[in-house]
Amino acid sequence: EAVKAATNEGIRLAGIDMRLGEIGEGIQEVMESYEVELDGKTYQVKPIKNLNGHSIAPYQIHAGKTVPIVKSTDSTKMEENEFYAIETFGSTGRGVVVDGMECSHYMKNFDAPTVPLRNQRTRGLLNTINREFSTLAFCRRWLERAGEQHYLVGLKQLCDAGIVEGYPPLVDQAGCYTAQWEHTILLRPTRKEVVTRGEDY
């Protein structure tokens, strides 16, 4: 409930000329007003301060602007006809996540550098990624479905070259609970539209 309410507060505050830092402050206030009881112990729900929402553009999931979920001095303003993922993350732990475990999800960088790739298999893997996923996220299992085999070395080379970014699982402290809630909005000239709230929502 905390992350759902916090996301809805972010949506309520979002609008043309709204400062991103002010949205984060509102999200944090709502999130921290919640407590959860687990095994007889009460925990305050904390926003995961190093995660945030973001602007979205065609084939660019993270388009440059971030929507913080904690109070911030960011005075960047939302603009007309922008899309945003209003996305909140709550935790009963520290409220900070770090990379954990083996990486299985990846995405080609939108502004990927042009780098000469000497290994033919790596070039072939990049062609598969371009053809099948472009700059959208994918997992290793999908590479296998696309016919790729023995691709781990090539995938590492693409990550090392800055062409592909790995997205490992994120973890807070052991034993804590986390939750996420998200909606996508479009800032039209006269209103905001929550494009992910349809009849099937």
URTA-V708159 format. One record per residue. RES is the residue in one small letter. PHI is phi in whole degrees, -180 to 180 (999 if undefined). Layout:
BEGIN
res = (RES & RES)
phi = (PHI & PHI)
END
This chain:
BEGIN
res = (e & a & v & k & a & a & t & n & e & g & i & r & l & a & g & i & d & m & r & l & g & e & i & g & e & g & i & q & e & v & m & e & s & y & e & v & e & l & d & g & k & t & y & q & v & k & p & i & k & n & l & n & g & h & s & i & a & p & y & q & i & h & a & g & k & t & v & p & i & v & k & s & t & d & s & t & k & m & e & e & n & e & f & y & a & i & e & t & f & g & s & t & g & r & g & v & v & v & d & g & m & e & c & s & h & y & m & k & n & f & d & a & p & t & v & p & l & r & n & q & r & t & r & g & l & l & n & t & i & n & r & e & f & s & t & l & a & f & c & r & r & w & l & e & r & a & g & e & q & h & y & l & v & g & l & k & q & l & c & d & a & g & i & v & e & g & y & p & p & l & v & d & q & a & g & c & y & t & a & q & w & e & h & t & i & l & l & r & p & t & r & k & e & v & v & t & r & g & e & d & y)
phi = (999 & -63 & -72 & -64 & -65 & -66 & -64 & -63 & -67 & -61 & -66 & -60 & -78 & -64 & 173 & -60 & 72 & -76 & -79 & -62 & -62 & -70 & -64 & -59 & -62 & -65 & -62 & -61 & -60 & -68 & -58 & -75 & -81 & -102 & -129 & -134 & -103 & -131 & 52 & 79 & -116 & -100 & -123 & -77 & -81 & -111 & -70 & -82 & -68 & -100 & -122 & -160 & -82 & -165 & -76 & -130 & -132 & -55 & 59 & -137 & -63 & -109 & -94 & 122 & -97 & -113 & -106 & -66 & -114 & -135 & -55 & -150 & -92 & -64 & -100 & -58 & -104 & -72 & -126 & -56 & 68 & -92 & -102 & -137 & -92 & -89 & -132 & -122 & -133 & -120 & -149 & -94 & -98 & -77 & 83 & -142 & -112 & -132 & -64 & -139 & 55 & -75 & -79 & -129 & -118 & -144 & -155 & -70 & -64 & -60 & -106 & -60 & -70 & -88 & -125 & -67 & -106 & -80 & -81 & -63 & -64 & -67 & -62 & -64 & -63 & -63 & -62 & -63 & -61 & -61 & -71 & -86 & -127 & 54 & -106 & -91 & -66 & -150 & -116 & -61 & -58 & -70 & -62 & -64 & -64 & -83 & 99 & -78 & -135 & 51 & -106 & -62 & -65 & -63 & -65 & -63 & -64 & -66 & -68 & -63 & -83 & 82 & -83 & -121 & -112 & -87 & -124 & -70 & -59 & -108 & -132 & -97 & -68 & -59 & 87 & -85 & -111 & -129 & -150 & -139 & -145 & -151 & -140 & -106 & -122 & -122 & -92 & -79 & -57 & -116 & -165 & -108 & -117 & -91 & -76 & -97 & -104 & -111 & -64 & -90 & -74)
END
